[in-house]
Amino acid sequence: MRYIKELRDGEMVSETYFCKSKQTLQAKNGKSYDSLTLQDKTGTLDGKIWDLNNPGISDFSALDYIHVEGQVQSFQGTLQLNIRRVRRLSEGEYEIGEYMPCTTKNVEEMYKELLSIISTIGDENFKRLLESYFKEDPKFTEMFQKHSAAKAMHHGFVGGLLEHTLSVTKVCVFLASQYPVLDRDLLLTAAMFHDVGKLAELSSFPENDYTDAGQLLGHIYIGADWLSKRMDRLGGFAVKRKNELLHCILAHHGELEYGSPKKPALAEAVALSMADNLDAKMEAVTELFSGTEETGWLGYQRQFESNMRKTGK
């Protein structure tokens, strides 16, 4: 299989990809064309069908698996595939695992590591709350291990939510060991729960898109609401302790303009927001550099507000 990350300008392509999105648009000359987002496990590629009357273009929709023929061309510094033929594939003609981006890490080992951290929590109520989700809720456990952490920005792949959560939690383990002002149990519990609302904010693969709840409420509110209700059901939580945990969830994006309903007002909330931002940014850098073999400057990157390049050797 010729993976998307391997394609080069000018190359002729005859390959199967997942059609993540499809839009019919209008060019400046008034002629309609189709704009596609093609995907495999290595990334995505913009696709264009300029001649919609071509008999070699079969009927297909977004979320179909399609065999395409065309030529790769560079447009404004980005590769796109100019498609001449398309055939919609039937079930059994493709292997789903080749087309969904997945974590490169071992999911079972990551989950075991997360459970081992839960076992170190000294606050019995927080431990009960964690275990009620991560050990005693099979539906949650399965979803959590397969879900993404984002649509596109970072960890937008199968297993991404688990990978991101574990990484943020491990950073918080270090922060708690370095700064005695931090309540370790509160910080680690908040770290493991900070993005659980994404299970409802984003649909599962292959769509991995915002749900109605995600658009209207967002994962921060959803996660805080879930935890509040679960703590009430389990009982035994002091109001002050409950509110401290919920505050960490509500403030974990750090700034109001980044979607947090509250700015951090506890040391643990400050630490969590920084750990979350650190892991998101470093994963974004990793994904940026993994998508290119260029050693020179890559141009302005909006999410970093800077021109970027790999470190020289």
NORMO-V306334 format. One line per field, one symbol per residue. ss: DSSP state (@ for helix, = for strand, . for the rest). phi: phi as a letter, one per 40 degrees, with the letter a starting at -180 (. if undefined). burial: 1 if it has 9 or more other ideal C-beta (glycine too) atoms within 8 Angstrom, else 0. A space follows every 50 residues. Layout:
# NORMO-V306334
ss->???
phi->???
burial->???
This chain:
# NORMO-V306334
ss->...@@@.....===============.....=========..=======. ......=.......===========..===========.......@@@.. .=....@@@@@@@@@@@@.....@@@@@@@@@@@...@@@@@@@@@.... .......=.@@@@@@@@@@@@@@@@@@@.....@@@@@@@@@@....@@@ @=.......=.@@@@@..@@@@@@@@@@@@@@@@....@@@@@@@@@@@@ .....@@@........@@@@@@@@@@@@@@@@@@@@@@@@.........= =....==......
phi->.ccdcccbdgccbbacbcccaabcbbcccgccabbbbcabccibacbbbc bcccccbccabdgccbcbbibcbcbfgbcabccbbabcccdhcabdccbb cbcccccccccccccccdccccccccccccccccbbbdccdccccbccba cacafcadgcccccccccccccdcccccbccccdccccccccbdbccccb cbcccccfbccdccccbgcccdcccdcdccccccggccdccdcccccdcc bccgbccchccbcdbbdccccccccccccccccccdcccccabcbcccgc bdcbfacbacccb
burial->00110010000010011111010000000000111111111010111110 01010010010001111111111000001111111101100001000011 11100010011011101100101011111111111010011011111111 10011111111111111111111011000001001111111111111111 11000101001011000111111111110110010010001101111111 11110000010001011111111111111110111011000000000100 1001000110000
